[in-house]
Amino acid sequence: ALFKLLDQVSTHRRDSDVEDLNPLLDQLLEHTFDHFAREEKAMESWGYPEHALHSKEHQAMRKSFIESLRQVVKGSMAIPVFVQHVKESFTYHFETEDMLFVCWQQRADRELKRPVPIRVGG
């Protein structure tokens, strides 16, 4: 959904009707922040040991995202530059930090489902 919204944003030019672009930017912001909140809640519920560090990275991404949006709204950042920046940032985050969580989660899940060995004798 994030990349679909970015694709919709990329079809607009700053000199186009701002009234068309602003709702898309609002949706993009809401979707991004909701995604981070859901992910952080999942990490916390799973007991992910890197939860606090990952949350700090989300906070830095939120800050950068908002600053970039401000530049787009002011007209000091071209929409294609904004879209490319967000796509690259989020792709990098998904492929690195999020994958660390996914791998940890899969390992934890396998360990929980592993049968407890029965000791005989000893």
VEXVO-398625 format. One record per residue (C-alpha): x, y, z; residue in three letters. Coordinates in steps of 0.02 Angstrom, whole numbers, padded with zeros to 5 digits, always signed. Example, Ala and Ser with C-alpha at 12.3 -4.5 7.8 and 13.67 -1.06 7.14 Angstrom:
// residues 2
+00615-00225+00390ALA+00684-00053+00357SER
//
This chain:
// residues 122
+00000+00000+00000ALA+00143+00120+00039LEU+00221+00104-00132PHE+00051+00118-00217LYS+00023+00283-00126LEU+00197+00341-00176LEU+00158+00297-00357ASP-00001+00401-00347GLN+00097+00547-00273VAL+00227+00533-00410SER+00096+00568-00544THR+00074+00744-00475HIS+00181+00896-00506ARG+00202+01031-00377ARG+00121+01155-00493ASP-00031+01042-00509SER-00185+01067-00405ASP-00124+01062-00224VAL-00297+01009-00170GLU-00271+00843-00262ASP-00098+00813-00190LEU-00128+00856-00007ASN-00252+00714+00028PRO-00127+00590-00046LEU+00012+00660+00063LEU-00102+00647+00214ASP-00142+00465+00171GLN+00043+00429+00147LEU+00086+00504+00316LEU-00056+00412+00404GLU-00013+00246+00323HIS+00171+00262+00365THR+00142+00307+00548PHE+00010+00169+00567ASP+00130+00043+00492HIS+00267+00091+00614PHE+00147+00085+00762ALA+00084-00089+00714ARG+00260-00152+00688GLU+00320-00083+00855GLU+00171-00160+00945LYS+00209-00329+00865ALA+00392-00317+00916MET+00344-00275+01094GLU+00217-00417+01106SER+00345-00541+01040TRP+00477-00478+01162GLY+00597-00432+01023TYR+00761-00387+01110PRO+00801-00249+00984GLU+00629-00168+01000HIS+00693-00005+01077ALA+00829+00016+00947LEU+00708-00021+00805HIS+00583+00103+00877SER+00719+00237+00880LYS+00752+00203+00696GLU+00566+00224+00661HIS+00570+00389+00754GLN+00715+00451+00648ALA+00623+00395+00491MET+00465+00486+00548ARG+00565+00645+00576LYS+00649+00633+00406SER+00484+00593+00322PHE+00397+00744+00399ILE+00541+00859+00352GLU+00535+00795+00173SER+00347+00820+00167LEU+00369+00999+00227ARG+00493+01030+00087GLN+00372+00959-00041VAL+00229+01067+00024VAL+00341+01223+00021LYS+00395+01180-00155GLY+00579+01163-00109SER+00584+00977-00147MET+00524+00906-00312ALA+00398+00767-00298ILE+00503+00641-00396PRO+00649+00674-00277VAL+00535+00650-00127PHE+00462+00488-00196VAL+00634+00419-00237GLN+00701+00465-00065HIS+00555+00383+00026VAL+00560+00226-00082LYS+00747+00206-00054GLU+00736+00239+00134SER+00592+00120+00161PHE+00663-00016+00049THR+00828-00009+00142TYR+00737-00017+00309HIS+00628-00164+00253PHE+00778-00260+00185GLU+00886-00233+00339THR+00802-00192+00505GLU+00633-00269+00468ASP+00715-00428+00402MET+00815-00444+00563LEU+00650-00444+00657PHE+00569-00567+00537VAL+00716-00687+00552CYS+00716-00670+00742TRP+00528-00697+00746GLN+00539-00854+00638GLN+00677-00924+00748ARG+00577-00887+00905ALA+00423-00967+00830ASP+00518-01126+00785ARG+00591-01135+00960GLU+00420-01119+01040LEU+00351-01261+00935LYS+00500-01375+00962ARG+00454-01524+01072PRO+00535-01529+01243VAL+00661-01672+01251PRO+00621-01807+01379ILE+00766-01857+01490ARG+00782-02039+01533VAL+00895-02093+01674GLY+01023-01965+01730GLY
//
